Amino acid sequence: MTHMKMLSLFTAVVLASSAGAFAQPQRPISVEVLASFDYPGEGNSTSAQGINDQGDITGSYDDASGVTRSFVRYRNGTFSEPIIEPNDTDGYTFARDINNLGTVAGSYGTADGETHGFLLSGGTYTEFDAPNTVSTYIYGSNDSDDLVGVSYATDTSFGMAYARVGGTTMIIDLPSVKISFAYGINNAQEVVGLYYERGDFNYHGFYRAPDGAITAPIDAPGAATTFLSGINEKGVIVGRYGDSTGTQHGLVFRMPHFFFSFDYPGATFTSVSGINNQGYVTGRYENGDGIFHSYVGRVRFVR
């Protein structure tokens, strides 16, 4: 059942930067929460992920039996039928992004324990596997169907971030980093994601410029962990960060200087997963009931 909330307007906390490259003046933003929603069905745990410029949102939900299915929530608040990749034999179809052409990008599982990428456009599924890998996850896409995600060369290998740009797939090389994930790509081919070292789960964000230059680490000031999950055409990045207690907060990061934090009202966990070019955002939150709920809102920068 879709749960509509009263409009909520609040000012996000402006985080002071600890790194000179990201030093900033005090410049607040307002975040207008427009609605919260759950995919219809009793007990569904709903995780909104991507939002396009039309306001359509894609994501996934776990039902009471633990099966993962996906959906599109259209701008008018209605939902698609469950999205189930035809080759899904493991109860796992996870949609992560939707572009302005309405193409849904995500991943699905098979009974052998492997994972593969898919694109869904006009009712047609197209599978994708990064070359020379056994498992591929698609986490982000743009209007040219450029893709980013993570792939695994063997069942025991560590994940490596990749980008497929113009039909060519490449590993995103972060020197000395062993485990990396690419989550968002815009039409300018800017990429964001996260990485961590083996045995160290204090992950950090990274940004890859169109020319391949890497900015890393990107850490929210005072954060123990930083997770970057999406970027729009204006270079505004979204994600989440964990503080020293492990609490997760939503994050908006405007290149190159401004970090902003917010919590969904009353939530114990907040993530911002996607942002479009009008500044509409989507993500998920948890309010103590043990399941995720999702929301749509809008970010406004105060001049």
N, C-alpha and C positions, 0 to 999 in steps of 0.2 A: 504494500500500500504506500502511495506517495504521501509524504508528510510535508505540508507547506508550513513554513514558519513565518512569523511576523518579520517584516524588514528590520534588520539590525544594522545600525551604523556605528562603528567604533573605530578608534584610532589605534593603529598597530604600534607596538613598541619599536623604537628605533634603536638598533644595536650599535654600540660604540665599537669601532674597529680596533683590533690590536695590531694589524699589519699596516705598515706605511702605505703600501700600494692601494689599500682599501680605506684609507682614512676618509672621514666624511664630516660634513656639518650636520647639525640636528635638523632633519627634514622629514616630518612624519608623513604617513600615508593614511588614507581611510580605506577600510575594507567593508563593503556593503554585502552582507549575507542575504541572498535573495530567496533561497529555498534549501531545505534538506530533503533527501529522498532515499528510499530503499527500493530495490527491485521487488515487484509484487510477489508475495508468497510468504508464508509464515516462517520466521526465523532466518531469512536470508541475510548473510553478511555481505554488504555491498561496498565495492571499492571503485569509485569513479576514477578515471585515469587521464583521458585526453579530451580536449574541447576544440572544435574548429570555429571558424569565423561566423558560421551560421548559428552557433550556439548549440549544435548537436554534441552530445557527450557520449563517449564510449567507456566501458569498464567491464568488470567481472563481478560475479557474486558466487559465494559458496552456499549451497543449500544445506538443509539440516542433516543430510547424509554425508556432507563433505565433498560433494561433486562440484567442480568449478565450471560455470557457464558464463557467457558474456552477453552484452546487450548494447544497444544504442538507446539513449534517452534523447528524444527529439526536443527541439527548442520549445515546443508547446507543452512539454511535460509528459507526453505519452512515451511508451516504451516499445521497442521491437520485441518480437518473439525471441526466445533464447537463441543465442548464436552458438552452434555446435559444429566444429570443424568436422567434415565427413570422415576424415582419417583419425579422429580422436578415438582411441581405444583404451584410454586410461582415465576417463572422467575429468579431463583438464583441457579446457579451451579458455585462454586468457587474452582478452583484447586490451591493448595498451595505448593505442592512438587512433585518431581519425583525422583525415586531412580535409581540405576544403572541397574536394571532389566527392567526399563521402566514403572514401576507401578506408576500411578498418584494417589495422595491422595488429598482429598478435602472435601467439604461440599456442601449440597444442601438444599433448602427450600421447605416446603410444605404449602398448602393453609391455614392450621390451625395456621400458624405463627411459627412453630417449625423448627429446623434445625437438620440435621443428617449427619454423616460422610459417605464417600464412598472411595473405592479403585477401580481403573480401570486398568485391566491387560489383554492384549490380546483381547480387546473388551468386556470383562466380568466385570460387576459391582458387587461389594460386599459391602453391607451396614454395617455400624458400629455405634452403640450407646453405650456410656459408661453406665455401670449398674446403675440402679436406677436414671435415669435422663430423662428430657423431651427434652432437646436439647444438641447436641454434635457437636462441630467443630473439624475437623482434620486440624492441621496446619503444622505438620512435620512428616516425616517418614524416615526409614533407609532401608538397603538392606534386613533386616529380617522382614520387615513390622511391626516393632515396631512403635508405633504411639504416638504423643503428641498433645495436644490441650487444649481446654477449654470445660467444660460441666456445665449444669445448672440443679439443682435438681428439681426446680419448675419454673413456669413462672415468679415468683417474686424474685427468689433467685439471689445471686451474683455469677459470674462465678468463677470456681475453676480450676486451671491447673491440668491436669492429664497426666499420661504416661501409655501406654499399652506395657509392656515388656514381651516377652516370653509368650504371651497370657493372662497375668494377668494385670488387670487395677488397678491403684492406684492413689490416690490424691497426688499431690506434695505439701507437707506441708511446708508452709513458716510461721513460728510462728507469730501470731498477725496480719497476712495479711488477708484481707477479699476478695480481688479481684485479681486473678492471671491468667496468660495466658502462656502456654508453646508453643514455636514456632519452635524450632529446636531440632533434635536428630541425633547423628551420630552413626556409627556402634559400637563404644565403649560405647554407651548408656550415653554419656554426653548430658545434656539437657540445653537449654537456653530459656529465656522468659522474661516476665516483670510482674510487679504487681503495684498496688496502693491501697491506703486506701479509704474507702467510703467518697465521697464528695471531694476527693483530686485527681485531674487528672494529677498531676505531677508524672508520672510513672517512675519506676526504673527497671533496668535490674537485672536478677539473673542467676546464673549458678548452676546446680545440677550435682555433680560428680557421677560416677557409683555406689559408695557405699552409695549414698543418702545424702552426705554432701552438704549443701547449702552455696554458697557465695553470699551475698547480703548486702546492695545494690551495684550494679555496675552502676556507673554514669560516663559518659564522663566528664572530667574536665570542670567546668564552665557551664555544661548543666542544663537546667531546667527540661528536660525529657530525658530518655534514653530507647530505644526500641531495644532489641536484637532479631534477627529473624532467624539466621542460624549459624551452626557450622560444620566445616569439620573434617576429621580424624586427622588433624594436630593441632586441637584445635584453629583454627583461626575463630573468631566470627565476624559476620556482623550484621548491623542494621542501625539505624539512631538515631539522637538526636536533640532536640530542644533547641535553645539558648534563651536568655532572651526576644528576640523580637518575639519568636514563629516560626522563620525560621527553617526549617528542613534540616539537613545536613546528608550525608551518613557517616557511621561509620564502620571502621575495627578495631577490638580489638584482639590483639594477647595475649593469656593467658601466663603469668599472669600480664605482665607489660605494654604493648604498646597500646595506643590509637592513631588512625589516623582518620582524617576527610577529606572529599572531597566533592566538589559540581560538579555535571554535568555542563559542560561549558554553561553558560548563563541561568541556571535553577534557579527558585525561590524555588524549593522543590526537594530534592534528597533523595532517600532511597536505601540502598543495602539490598536485600531480601534473596539472596542465594549465596553460594560459594561452588565450588567443590574442589577436592583434588589437582588439578593443579593450583588452585588460580584464576580460571575464576569466575567472579561474574556477577550477573544480578540484575536488580532492575527497578525502575521507577523514572521519573522526571516530573516536570511541569515547563513550560517556560513562563507562563503568558497567555497562550491561553485558560486556564480553563479546560483542559483535560490532563490526564496522557499519557505519552509516555514511552517506555521501552528501555533498552540498554543491551548490553553484553560487558564486559571488562575483564581486567586481572590485578590482584594485583601482584606486585613484590617487595619483601623486599630487600632493599639495604644493602649489607653486609659491 
